[in-house]
Amino acid sequence: MSAQLGYSRGGTSHYVSAVSISSGQNKSHTWALAESAYCTSTIGLLKYTGGSYQTPASHC
């Protein structure tokens, strides 16, 4: 299966390149954001073959 991790903030989505993942595997990615970004509502995103998922918005 192919999957992309991302986040959405201020109406703009950002994704990393697609990775291959199998059942039971874990993948992660860290973004370098300005300190001011941590108090902005941010949604975690996951796009995968056949669907997508988003986390509840984070809050400061």
C-alpha positions in Angstrom: 0.0 0.0 0.0 1.2 3.6 -0.7 0.6 6.3 1.9 1.4 10.0 2.4 1.6 11.8 5.8 0.7 15.4 5.9 -0.9 18.3 7.9 -3.3 21.1 7.2 -3.0 24.6 8.7 -4.7 27.8 7.7 -6.5 26.0 4.8 -3.3 24.8 3.2 -2.3 21.1 3.1 1.3 19.9 3.1 2.4 16.3 2.3 5.6 14.4 2.2 6.4 12.0 -0.7 4.4 8.8 -0.8 6.0 5.8 1.0 5.3 2.1 0.8 3.9 0.5 4.0 2.6 -2.9 4.9 0.2 -4.1 7.6 1.8 -3.7 11.1 4.5 -1.2 10.0 4.8 2.3 11.5 5.9 5.4 9.6 6.5 8.9 10.8 7.7 12.3 9.7 8.7 15.4 11.6 8.2 18.9 10.2 10.3 21.9 11.2 7.8 24.6 11.9 8.2 28.1 13.3 7.4 28.4 17.0 4.3 30.5 16.2 2.9 27.5 14.3 2.4 25.5 17.5 -0.5 27.7 18.6 -2.3 27.5 15.2 -5.0 24.9 14.7 -3.4 22.1 12.8 -4.9 18.8 11.4 -2.9 15.7 10.8 -3.5 14.0 7.4 -3.0 10.6 6.0 -3.8 9.7 2.4 -3.5 6.0 1.4 -4.5 3.8 -1.4 -8.3 3.7 -1.2 -9.0 6.5 1.3 -7.8 9.1 3.7 -7.9 10.0 7.4 -7.6 13.2 9.4 -7.0 13.8 13.1 -9.0 16.3 15.2 -7.5 19.8 15.2 -4.7 20.4 17.7 -5.0 23.5 20.0 -2.5 25.4 22.1 
